Amino acid sequence: MSLRFRLLLSFTSVVIVSVILFVLSSYLLSVAVTGDLRSLNNFYKIHYSLHPLSEEEESLFLDLKYLAKNDPDQLNNKQLLEQYNKDLKMQQAALVVRKDDTVYYTAPSLGGVDLQGLLPSYDMGNNVIRNTLNAGSRFFSYSKFDFYFSSDQKERGSIFVLHERSPFAQVIRKLLPILIGLFLIILLLTGFLLYRYVTRKVIKPLEQLRRSAEHIKEGDLTFELKADSRDEIGQLVLTFDQMRLRLYESIQLQLHYEENRKQLISNISHDLRTPITTIKGYAEGIRDGVTNTEDKLNKYVHAIYTRASDMERLVNELLYFSKLDLKKEPFSFHKLELRPFLYNIADEMSIEFHNQQVELAWMAMPERPLYVFADREKLKRVVMNLFDNCLKYMNQPPKKITVVMERQTEFAVIQIKDNGPGIPEEDLPHIFERFYRVEPSRNQSVAGGSGLGLAIAEQIIDGHGGRISASSKLGHGTCITFTLKIYEERR
């Protein structure tokens, strides 16, 4: 449920619940006053049947009642009745006089009301003298008195003092202070419950956000937030915690990069110091006249040239890796058939394979052409680097390199395996790191290389949208696997 809808529902519920509770409380109050459970309508009827007239109207009714008891003949005088009706009219009441079954006198204000069939039957004992009646849509409270016009008790009569009522006005006028107080209590109670609800759903999560922000300000990125709902507040809490987590990961990555940078500087310093020291030593030998023969001079110059070439290769590979790492080296992708591409590279290296007596085997090569979307020159560098590594580290015959190529859904999978000594399990996760060598002394004379070959290969394969990985077992060789996206013809 969204926060906007929740707030709308909450404030709407305040009004609806308040009104419902107000009406219910009013009904219960009416029941408490009247003792009647049937309806509100009965409440008004009972109330007005108990209190039909005001004090002034009641006084006029008592006068008429006195005449009916002591001098009923005067009630035949319509002028007198008109005078009483005039006095009652000032109090918003009306007079009706009945003889036997006929309405003898009716106040002019009741001219449109057919009272003949509505007036109650005679009760000469006057047990019920106050009640209410409905005339269509009009509601009246009344007081009545039944009497005899003659001493022989043959002609019965009744006097009615009627007061037209609104079904609500009089009662509300009496109960209004109580109802207002009741309504305020209900409104305050509903507002308090709404406050608790909004506090639990909105204020508390925001308070957690504030505390989390303070932790972040102080450098503590381990303070975890948990969203308790799926509304906007919950999504905000979740997004904020994801931001905290990303910031934490970014800082950890930055620290890792800083450590790598220090390691990189250390590795470069080590790899450059060795050839520089060698070049310096041979140069000093030449300067000091150690090379007193032409053969010795040529040997020193050749050594200097070899070490300088190693330094140049190291610097070039480092520059190339830096461009790849900084996404500054452009890729030129084209449609490339994979099988003849691998065959051509193997042909170019056939002399090296022959000289080292290496057997090259091709397995699981698909019969149908398999096309990939690749940069030919960079991909060639990857494959040649992997072949070079196989040649460097295979130290016992029979030497064998196996190339496997297969198709898996959207990717072409290439594996290059050797049967060399393998890589220790603890070193395997690090072989794609720059300048990492399994040989801890970092002595290039052991196997040669700069330690950047596999790191460059990983950057190139990543640039192709593929993955590269390694598996190895000591004494059983190493397998490098990489994937490339298959080229799909656009229609």
N, C-alpha and C positions, 0 to 999 in steps of 0.2 A: 504494500500500500504506500503510495507516494506521500511525502510530507505535506504537500499542498492539499491533497485530498483529506489527509488526516486532520489537518488544522480546520479545514472547512467542516468536516464531520464533527470535530470536537465542539466548535462554536455553535454549530447547528444543534447539536445534542444538548448544549446548555439551554437553549431556548425551548426545545421540544420537551426535554425532561423537566425543566422548571414549570412549564405550562401544565404538563401531565400531573406532576406532583401537586401543583397548586389546585387544579381541579379536583384531584383525589382528596386532598386535604380539606378542601371546601365541602366536598360531599360527606367526608367523615365528620366534619364539624356540624353539618346539618343533621346528620344522624344522631350526634351527641346531644344536639339541642332538642330535636323532636322525638327521638326514639324510633323513627320510621326508617326502614331499610329499602323501601320499594323504589323510590325515584326522587329526583330533585323536584319534579312537579308536585309530588305529594308533600314535599317539604314546604313549598310555598303555600299550598292549600291548608296544611295543618297550622302553619304560622298565622295565616290570616283568619283561620277559623277560631284561633285562640285570641287574636288581637285584630278584630275586623275594623274598628273605628278608632279615631283619635279621641283625645279627651273632650274637645269641643263637640264633636259629633256624638259622643257617648252621652254628653249632658242633654243635647236636644232629644236623643232617643229616650232618655229617662223621662223627659217632660211628656213626650207622646205616650210612653208607657203608663204614666200616671193618669193621663186623660182616659186611656183605654180601660183602666181599672175603675176609675171613679166617675167619669162622665163620658161614656163612649159616644153619646149622641153628637157631641161636638165634632167628632171625626167625620160626620156627614157634611160639615161645612167646608166646601172646597176653597173658600177664601182663606180660611184658617190653614188649610193644608198648603195652599200656595205660599202663605207667609212662612210656615215651617220649612217648606222646600227651598224658599229663598235663602233662609238662614243656613240650611244644609249645603246649598250650592256654593256659598262662600267658603265652605270647608271642603269643596270638591266631592260632595256626597249628593244623594238623590233620595226622594221619598216615594214609596209605593204603598197604596192601601188596597186591600182585597176584601170583597164581600162575597161570602160563600165561594163560588167557583169563578167569579168574575172580578177582573181588575177594575176597581172603582176609580182609583186615581193613580196616574203615572206622571212622574216628573217629565217636563218637556225634553230634557237632555237624554231621556231613555226612549224617545219616540221611535227610534229605528230598531228597538229590541223587542222581540215577541216574548213577553214574560209569562204569558198565559200557561204555557206548558212547562216552564222552567222553574216556577216557584215551588218550593217544597209543600208537601201536604200538611194539613192542619195537625198541630200537636197541642191540644188544649191544656195539657199539663205543663207545656213550655219546658220540656226537659232539654231540648236542644234549641238554643236561641241564637247561636252564632255559628256561621259556616260560610262556605264559598259556593259559587256557581259559575258555570261557563255558558256564555251566550255566543255561540260561534267562536270567533277569534278573540272575544272580549271576556275578561276575567273580573269577577266581582267578589268582594267580601261583604257580608251583611250581618246585621242584627235584626231579629224579628220578635214579635210578640203576638200571640194568638189570644183572641178575646171574643166575647159575645156582645153584639150591639143592643140586644134587648134582654130584659130580665127573665123572659121565658126561655132564653137560651135556644131560640130557633134560628136566629140569624148570626152566623159566625163571621168573624172578621180578623184581619191580620194587618199589622203595620210592619213595613220593611224600610230600613235605612241602609241603602246600598252605597258602597264606595268602589269605584272602578280602580283596579290595581294593575300596575305593570308586574309581570311575573318575577321581576328581578329587582326593581328599583328600591322598594322599601326594605327588603331584607339586606340587600347590599349596603344600603345606607347605614343600617345598624351594625352589620358585620365588617364594614370596610376597614376600620382600624386593625381588626384582628387579621383580616385577609392580607392587608398590606404587610404587616409584620411577618405573617407566615410566608408570604412570597419572598420577602427579603432574606429570611432564614434559608429558604430553599435555594435562592439564587446564590447566597454565600456558600452554602454547602456544595452546590454543583460547581461553582467557581474553584473551590478548594480542591475538589476531586480532579477537575481539569488541570489545575496547577500541578498537582502531584503527577498526573499523567504526562504532561508536557515536560516537567522536570526530569522524569525518568527517561523519556524517549528523546529529548533534545538537549537539555542542559547538561546532563551527566556525560553523554558522548562528547559534547563540546569541551567540557572540563577535562576529559581525558586527552583530547587534542591539545589543549593548552599545556597540560603537564608534559605531553610528549614533545611539544615544541620547545619547552624549557630544557628538557633533557638533550635535545638536538643542539640547542644553543650552547649548552655546557660541554658538548662533544661526546655525549653518550648516545650511541646509535643502536643500543641493544634493548631499548625500552619498547616492547612489543604491544601493539594495539590489536584488539579483537572486536570485529563488528558484530553487534547483537541483533541487528535487523538488516533488512534488504532495501529500506527506503533511501531517500537522498542522504540522510545523516549517516546511515550504515555504509553507503557507497563512498561518502566523503572520508569516513574513518578508514575504510579499506584502501582507498586511493592514497591517503596520507601515509598509511603503514607501508604500502608498496613503494612510495617515494622514499621513506626512511630506509627500507631494505635496499633499494637501488643505490641510494647515497652511501649506505654502508658497504655494499659490494663495490661501488666506484672507488671508495677510499681504500678498501682492501686491495683492489686491482692496482690503484696508484702506488700503494706500498710495494706490491709485487713488482710493478714496473721499475720502481726505484731500486729494489733489490737486484732486478735483472740488469739495470743500468750499471750498478756498481760491479756486478759480476762480469758484464760485458767489457767494462773498462779494464778490469783485472785480466780478463782473457786476452784482450787485444794487446795489452801491455806485455803479457807473457809471450804471445805469439810473435810480436814484433821485436822483443828484446833479444830473442835467440838469434835470428838472422842478422840483426844489427851488430850484435856482439861478434858473430862469426865474420861478417864483412870487415868490422873494425880490426879484428885480429889479423886477418889476411892482409889488409891494407898496411898495418903497422909492420908486418913481416916484409912486405915489398919495400916500404920506406927505409927499414933498417938494413936492407941489403941481404936479407935471408935468401931471396930468390937469385942466387948467383949463377944459375944455369937457366937455359931457355925452357927446359922441360918443367923445372920447378916453377918458373914464372907463369907458364901456361896453366899449370895446375892451380896456382893461387887465383889467377884471373878467372878461370872456369868456376872455381868455388864461389868467388864474389858474384859472378853473373847468375849462378844458380840460386844463391840466397836472395839476390835482388829480384829475380823472377818470382820466387816464392812470396816475397813481400808484395810485389805488384799484383799477383793473383789474389792474395788475401785482401788487399785493399779494394780490388775490383769486385770481389764477391761480397765484401762488406757493403760497398756502395750499392750494388745491385739488390742485396737483401733490404737495405734501408729504403730504397725506392719502393720495393714491393710492400714493405711493412707500412709505409706512409701513404700507400695507394697512389704513388706518383709515377709508377711504371705502367704505361698504357698496354692494354691487351688488344690484339687484333684477331677476332674470332672468325673462323670460316668453317664450312662443311669439310669434314675430314674422315676418310675411310680408314678405320683403325688398323685392320690387319696388314695391308701393304705398308702403312706408316711404320709399324713395328718391325716388319721384315727389312725395310730400308735401313733403319738404325742398326739392326743386327749385322747387315752387310757392311756398314761403315766400320763396325768394330770387329769384323771377322778376323783381322790380323792379330788383334790383342787376344781374342779367344784362342786362336791357333797357337800363338807364342806361349800362352800359359796352359795349353792343353785342356781347354775347357769345353765340355759338351753342352750345346744349347738345344733344349727340347721344347717343342710346342705342344700344348695340350688344350683340349676342349675349345678349339678354335671353331667358331660358328661357320657353317657353310655359306649362309647368306651374308652379303655385305653389311657391315655394322658401321654406321656413320655417327660421329660425335661432332659437337660444336666446340671447337678448340682453337687456341693459338698455337700454330705448328711449331714455331721456334722455341717457345717456352716449354711446351709439352715435350719436345725433343730433349731439352736440357734436363727435364725430370728423369726421363727414361735412361739417358746416358749416364746420369749421376748414379742411378740405382745399379746399372750394369757395372760402373766403375767400383762401387762399394763391394759388389760381389767379387770382383777380381782382386780387390785389395785384401779382403779378409779370408778368402778361401786359401788355406795354407797346406792342405794335404790332398793328394790324389785319392780317388778320382774326383776331379772337379766337375760339377754339373750345375747349370742354371736352367730352371724351368719357367717358361712363360705360359700363363693361363689367361684366357680371355673368354668372358661369357656375358650374356645379356640378362639383366634382372629388372623387370618392369621398365622404369624410366631411365635406368643408368646402365652403362657398360662398366663391368668390373674387370680390372687387370691385376694380376698377381705376378710378381717376380720373386722366385724362390732360389736359394742357394743351399748347398750342403756344407757350409762352413762351420766354424766352431760355435756359432750362435751367440746370443746376447744374454747376460745374466738378467734374471727376473727383476731385480731391483733397479737396473739401468734402463729397462725397456720403456717405461713411461717418459723418459727424459731425452730419448735420442733425437726428437724433432726440435729440441731447444737449441738455440744458436750457441755455437762454440762448445757444445757438449760432446765429449769424447768418452767412450767406455774406458779407454786407457787413462788412468788417473794422472799420470805424469805429464800428459798433454805433449808428449814427444812425437813430433811429426815423422820422425824417422821410423817409428814402429809401423805405422800404416799409411802415413802421409795424409794430406787433406787439411782443410782449414776448420772443420767442424761446423761449416755453414751449409753444406750440401743438402742435408735432409730438411733443414729449416727453410731453405729456399724452395725445395720441392713442396713442402707443406703450403707455403704462401702461394705458389703457382696453382696448385690443385684447389685451394680455397677460392682463388680468383676465378676458377672455372666452375664454381658451384658444386664441387665434389668433396670427397673426404679421402684422407690417406691415413693408414694405420700400419702397425707392425706386430708381428707375432714371432716368437722365437723360443727355442728350447736348446739348452746347452748340449753340444755334441750332435745336434740334428739340423743345424742351419737356421736361417732367418727367412721370413716371408714378408714382403712389403706389398700391401694391397691399396689400390686407389681406384676411385670411381669417377666417371665423367658422364655428363648429361647426354643422352642420345639425341641426335638431331632428328627433329620431326618436320616433315614437309608442310608448309603452310598452304591451306587451300582457300 
